[in-house]
């Protein structure tokens, strides 16, 4: 159970999620690039082979002529170049009349399958050359076939089809696909390690902020995290954290100062009341003197109550519970009350208030 919790905690971590997202994105990108490259390579081979067949179609018109016995291939057997060209053209070819009856064909074309008369007439009627791929069922070798109407020098019309094997092109595409997708897992593992490292480096300042936040106490509110000077989002996060710590430190300083001031404010009326009661206790001789001392002590307690009430009102106003209402105040009366309030402590210290 603990191991499962650790695994779940690890997979839920931001660093793992960032690295995992990076690996998934990189994997999808590599697969798509591989498919695009494969399709581009296949299309390039197809276009190149179609161009080669167009050239050979033009070359066939120079060697295929109609003689007394019908159409045949004419070339100089002593010329090795012509012999090579003609042998290459006759390797995969078929010649038929306009009715679709075969006149000549190579053995390879026979293994592919002789074109049917209906198919031949359909191609001839379209008036456009046909490019198609057919596979030898015995060997599995694919061939690209270019077929269409051919007119010799004397104006005789025939159906001509010539082809070239695509096995080398398919082998190149197959080798590329196999090698590419064999390297992809290695690249994915390396990208995962790189993503883990980069995510850890990117989250370093965030971890610093978290560690600093965990170590903060009331006595360490002045803590500041140094900026990376990169000008990015993490620097803005660190700067915001430092500003927050500065505001918190200022607020706590104000609270401490407020507590000190409140202590002084509360201690003064308590000292006055205590002094008045002590005077009554040790020096009062009559009931009137005791009554006067108690009345003055009650005044001190009233002042203390007023201070407590003022503190409560201040707390409520700072929390937004009260709306501030301004009014005129007689400062001279306040000053006289303060002099009366501090008269006994002042006399005890040998100070004269006026």
C-alpha positions as CSV (number, residue, x, y, z in Angstrom):
1,X,0.0,0.0,0.0
2,X,2.8,2.4,0.9
3,X,4.6,1.5,-2.3
4,X,1.4,2.2,-4.3
5,X,1.0,5.6,-2.6
6,X,4.6,6.4,-3.4
7,X,4.0,5.5,-7.1
8,X,0.8,7.5,-7.2
9,X,2.5,10.4,-5.5
10,X,5.4,10.2,-8.0
11,X,3.1,10.1,-11.0
12,X,1.1,13.1,-9.7
13,X,4.1,15.3,-9.4
14,X,4.4,18.3,-11.6
15,X,7.9,17.2,-12.8
16,X,6.7,13.8,-13.9
17,X,3.7,15.3,-15.7
18,X,5.8,17.8,-17.5
19,X,8.4,15.1,-18.6
20,X,5.6,12.7,-19.5
21,X,3.8,15.4,-21.6
22,X,7.1,16.2,-23.3
23,X,7.7,12.5,-24.1
24,X,4.1,12.0,-25.5
25,X,4.4,15.1,-27.6
26,X,7.8,14.1,-28.9
27,X,6.6,10.6,-29.6
28,X,3.6,11.8,-31.6
29,X,5.8,14.3,-33.5
30,X,8.4,11.6,-34.4
31,X,5.7,9.2,-35.6
32,X,4.0,11.9,-37.7
33,X,7.4,13.0,-39.1
34,X,8.2,9.3,-40.0
35,X,4.9,8.9,-41.7
36,X,5.3,12.1,-43.6
37,X,8.8,11.3,-44.7
38,X,7.7,7.8,-45.7
39,X,4.8,9.3,-47.8
40,X,7.1,11.9,-49.3
41,X,9.7,9.3,-50.2
42,X,7.1,7.1,-51.8
43,X,5.6,10.0,-53.7
44,X,9.0,11.0,-54.9
45,X,9.8,7.5,-56.1
46,X,6.4,7.3,-57.9
47,X,7.0,10.7,-59.6
48,X,10.5,9.7,-60.6
49,X,9.4,6.3,-62.0
50,X,6.6,8.0,-63.9
51,X,9.1,10.3,-65.5
52,X,11.4,7.4,-66.4
53,X,8.5,5.6,-68.0
54,X,7.6,8.8,-70.0
55,X,11.2,8.9,-71.3
56,X,11.1,5.2,-72.2
57,X,7.8,5.7,-73.9
58,X,9.4,8.3,-76.1
59,X,12.4,6.1,-76.7
60,X,10.1,3.2,-77.7
61,X,8.8,5.2,-80.6
62,X,12.4,5.3,-82.0
63,X,12.9,1.6,-82.0
64,X,9.4,0.1,-82.4
65,X,8.3,0.3,-86.1
66,X,5.9,-1.5,-88.4
67,X,7.5,-3.6,-91.0
68,X,6.2,-6.0,-93.7
69,X,5.5,-8.6,-91.1
70,X,4.0,-6.2,-88.6
71,X,5.4,-4.1,-85.7
72,X,8.8,-5.1,-84.4
73,X,11.8,-3.7,-82.7
74,X,14.5,-2.3,-85.0
75,X,18.0,-1.4,-83.8
76,X,21.7,-1.9,-84.5
77,X,22.8,-5.1,-82.7
78,X,26.4,-4.0,-82.9
79,X,25.7,-0.8,-81.0
80,X,25.8,-1.7,-77.2
81,X,23.9,1.4,-76.2
82,X,21.0,0.7,-78.5
83,X,21.0,-3.0,-77.6
84,X,20.9,-2.1,-73.9
85,X,18.0,0.4,-74.4
86,X,16.0,-2.0,-76.4
87,X,16.5,-4.9,-74.0
88,X,15.4,-2.7,-71.2
89,X,12.3,-1.6,-73.0
90,X,11.4,-5.2,-74.0
91,X,11.9,-6.5,-70.5
92,X,8.3,-5.5,-69.4
93,X,6.1,-4.6,-72.3
94,X,3.0,-5.6,-74.3
95,X,1.9,-4.6,-77.8
96,X,-1.7,-5.1,-79.0
97,X,-3.9,-3.9,-81.9
98,X,-6.7,-1.5,-81.4
99,X,-9.1,-4.3,-80.9
100,X,-7.3,-5.5,-77.9
101,X,-5.6,-8.6,-79.4
102,X,-2.0,-9.1,-78.1
103,X,0.7,-9.0,-80.8
104,X,3.8,-9.1,-78.7
105,X,4.6,-9.3,-74.9
106,X,7.5,-10.1,-72.7
107,X,7.5,-13.1,-70.3
108,X,7.4,-10.8,-67.2
109,X,4.4,-9.0,-68.6
110,X,2.7,-12.4,-69.1
111,X,3.4,-13.3,-65.5
112,X,1.8,-10.1,-64.4
113,X,-1.3,-10.7,-66.6
114,X,-2.1,-9.9,-70.2
115,X,-4.5,-6.9,-70.4
116,X,-8.0,-7.8,-71.4
117,X,-9.4,-6.4,-74.7
118,X,-12.1,-4.5,-72.8
119,X,-9.5,-2.9,-70.7
120,X,-7.4,-2.1,-73.7
121,X,-10.3,-0.5,-75.6
122,X,-11.3,1.5,-72.5
123,X,-7.7,3.0,-72.2
124,X,-7.6,3.7,-75.9
125,X,-11.0,5.4,-75.9
126,X,-10.0,7.7,-73.0
127,X,-7.2,9.1,-75.1
128,X,-5.0,9.5,-72.1
129,X,-2.0,7.4,-71.0
130,X,-2.7,5.1,-68.0
131,X,-0.3,4.7,-65.1
132,X,-1.0,1.8,-62.7
133,X,0.9,-0.5,-60.4
134,X,0.5,-4.3,-60.8
135,X,2.1,-7.1,-58.8
136,X,3.5,-10.3,-60.1
137,X,1.6,-13.0,-58.1
138,X,4.5,-15.5,-58.4
139,X,7.3,-13.3,-57.2
140,X,5.4,-10.5,-55.4
141,X,7.4,-7.9,-57.3
142,X,5.4,-4.7,-58.0
143,X,5.6,-3.1,-61.5
144,X,4.5,0.4,-62.6
145,X,2.9,0.1,-66.0
146,X,2.4,3.0,-68.5
147,X,0.0,2.1,-71.3
148,X,-1.8,4.0,-74.0
149,X,-2.2,4.5,-77.7
150,X,1.1,4.3,-79.8
151,X,1.3,5.5,-83.4
152,X,4.2,4.5,-85.6
153,X,5.9,6.5,-88.3
154,X,3.4,5.3,-90.9
155,X,0.4,6.3,-88.9
156,X,-0.6,2.8,-87.7
157,X,-2.2,2.8,-84.2
158,X,-1.4,0.2,-81.6
159,X,-1.8,-0.3,-77.9
160,X,1.6,-0.2,-76.1
161,X,2.3,-0.9,-72.4
162,X,5.8,-0.7,-70.9
163,X,6.7,-1.1,-67.2
164,X,9.5,-1.0,-64.7
165,X,10.0,-2.9,-61.5
166,X,9.4,-1.1,-58.2
167,X,11.0,-3.6,-55.9
168,X,14.1,-1.5,-55.3
169,X,12.0,1.6,-54.5
170,X,9.8,-0.4,-52.1
171,X,12.9,-1.9,-50.5
172,X,14.3,1.5,-49.9
173,X,11.0,2.7,-48.3
174,X,10.8,-0.5,-46.2
175,X,14.4,-0.1,-45.0
176,X,13.9,3.5,-44.2
177,X,10.7,2.7,-42.2
178,X,12.3,-0.1,-40.3
179,X,15.4,1.8,-39.5
180,X,13.5,5.0,-38.6
181,X,11.1,3.3,-36.2
182,X,13.9,1.2,-34.7
183,X,15.6,4.4,-33.7
184,X,12.4,6.1,-32.4
185,X,12.3,4.2,-29.1
186,X,15.9,5.2,-28.4
187,X,15.2,8.8,-29.2
188,X,12.1,8.6,-27.0
189,X,14.1,7.3,-24.0
190,X,16.7,10.0,-24.5
191,X,14.0,12.7,-24.9
192,X,12.4,11.4,-21.7
193,X,15.6,11.8,-19.8
194,X,16.1,15.2,-21.3
195,X,12.6,16.2,-20.4
196,X,13.0,15.0,-16.8
197,X,16.2,17.0,-16.5
198,X,14.7,20.1,-18.1
199,X,11.6,19.9,-16.0
200,X,13.7,19.5,-12.8
201,X,15.8,22.5,-13.8
202,X,12.7,24.6,-14.6
203,X,11.0,23.7,-11.4
204,X,14.1,24.4,-9.3
205,X,13.0,27.9,-8.4
206,X,9.5,26.7,-7.6
207,X,11.0,24.1,-5.2
208,X,13.1,26.9,-3.7
209,X,9.9,28.9,-3.1
210,X,8.2,25.9,-1.5
211,X,11.2,25.1,0.8
212,X,11.5,28.8,1.8
213,X,7.7,28.9,2.6
214,X,8.0,25.7,4.7
215,X,10.9,27.3,6.8
216,X,9.1,30.6,7.4
217,X,8.3,31.4,11.0
218,X,7.3,34.6,12.8
219,X,11.0,35.3,13.3
220,X,12.1,34.8,9.7
221,X,9.6,36.9,7.8
222,X,12.5,38.9,6.3
223,X,13.5,35.8,4.2
224,X,14.1,36.7,0.5
225,X,14.7,34.3,-2.4
226,X,17.4,35.6,-4.8
227,X,16.2,36.3,-8.4
228,X,17.5,34.2,-11.3
229,X,17.7,37.4,-13.5
230,X,16.1,35.5,-16.4
231,X,13.1,37.7,-16.7
232,X,10.7,34.8,-17.1
233,X,7.6,33.6,-15.2
234,X,9.6,32.0,-12.5
235,X,11.4,35.3,-11.8
236,X,8.0,37.0,-11.5
237,X,6.9,34.3,-9.2
238,X,10.0,34.8,-7.0
239,X,9.5,38.5,-7.1
240,X,5.9,38.3,-6.1
241,X,6.8,35.9,-3.2
242,X,9.5,38.3,-2.0
243,X,7.0,41.2,-2.1
244,X,4.5,39.1,-0.1
245,X,7.1,38.3,2.5
246,X,8.0,42.1,2.8
247,X,4.3,42.9,3.3
248,X,3.9,40.2,5.8
249,X,7.0,41.3,7.7
250,X,5.7,44.9,7.7
251,X,2.3,43.7,8.9
252,X,3.8,41.7,11.8
253,X,6.0,44.6,12.7
254,X,2.9,46.8,12.9
255,X,1.1,44.1,15.0
256,X,4.1,44.0,17.4
257,X,4.2,47.7,17.6
258,X,0.5,47.9,18.1
259,X,0.7,45.3,20.9
260,X,3.5,47.4,22.6
261,X,1.4,50.5,22.3
262,X,-1.7,48.8,23.7
263,X,0.3,47.5,26.6
264,X,1.4,51.0,27.5
265,X,-2.1,52.4,27.1
266,X,-3.5,49.7,29.3
267,X,-0.8,49.9,31.9
268,X,-1.2,53.6,32.5
269,X,-4.9,53.5,33.8
270,X,-4.1,50.4,35.7
271,X,-1.2,52.1,37.4
272,X,-3.4,55.2,38.2
273,X,-6.2,53.1,39.7
274,X,-3.7,51.1,41.7
275,X,-2.0,54.2,43.0
276,X,-5.3,55.8,44.0
277,X,-6.4,52.6,45.8
278,X,-3.1,52.4,47.6
279,X,-3.4,56.0,48.7
280,X,-6.9,55.4,50.0
281,X,-5.7,52.2,51.7
282,X,-2.8,53.7,53.6
283,X,-3.7,57.4,54.0
284,X,-7.5,57.7,54.0
285,X,-8.9,58.3,57.5
286,X,-12.6,59.1,56.8
287,X,-15.4,57.7,54.8
288,X,-15.3,60.7,52.4
289,X,-11.6,60.1,51.7
290,X,-12.3,56.4,50.9
291,X,-15.3,57.4,48.8
292,X,-13.1,59.9,46.8
293,X,-10.4,57.4,46.3
294,X,-12.9,54.8,45.0
295,X,-14.5,57.4,42.7
296,X,-11.1,58.2,41.2
297,X,-10.3,54.5,40.9
298,X,-13.7,54.1,39.0
299,X,-12.7,56.9,36.7
300,X,-9.5,55.0,35.9
301,X,-11.5,51.8,35.3
302,X,-13.8,53.8,33.0
303,X,-10.8,55.0,31.1
304,X,-9.6,51.4,30.8
305,X,-13.0,50.4,29.6
306,X,-12.9,53.1,27.0
307,X,-9.5,51.9,25.8
308,X,-10.8,48.4,25.5
309,X,-13.9,49.6,23.6
310,X,-11.7,51.7,21.3
311,X,-9.6,48.7,20.6
312,X,-12.7,46.7,19.7
313,X,-13.9,49.4,17.5
314,X,-10.5,49.6,15.8
315,X,-10.5,45.9,15.2
316,X,-14.0,46.0,13.7
317,X,-13.2,48.9,11.5
318,X,-10.1,47.2,10.1
319,X,-12.1,44.1,9.3
320,X,-14.7,46.2,7.5
321,X,-17.5,45.6,10.0
322,X,-17.9,49.3,10.8
323,X,-18.1,52.4,8.6
324,X,-15.9,55.3,9.6
325,X,-17.9,58.3,10.8
326,X,-16.0,61.5,11.3
327,X,-16.9,64.0,14.1
328,X,-15.3,67.1,15.7
329,X,-13.2,66.6,18.8
330,X,-12.1,69.0,21.6
331,X,-8.4,68.4,21.9
332,X,-8.1,70.7,24.9
333,X,-10.5,68.5,26.8
334,X,-8.6,65.4,25.8
335,X,-5.3,67.0,26.9
336,X,-6.8,67.8,30.4
337,X,-8.0,64.3,30.8
338,X,-4.6,62.9,29.9
339,X,-2.9,65.2,32.4
340,X,-5.3,64.1,35.1
341,X,-4.9,60.5,34.1
342,X,-1.1,60.6,34.4
343,X,-0.8,62.9,37.4
344,X,-0.2,60.2,40.0
345,X,2.5,58.3,38.0
346,X,4.2,61.6,37.2
347,X,4.3,62.6,40.9
348,X,5.7,59.3,41.8
349,X,8.5,60.0,39.3
350,X,9.0,63.6,40.5
351,X,7.5,65.0,37.2
352,X,5.1,68.0,37.2
353,X,2.4,68.0,34.5
354,X,0.6,71.1,33.4
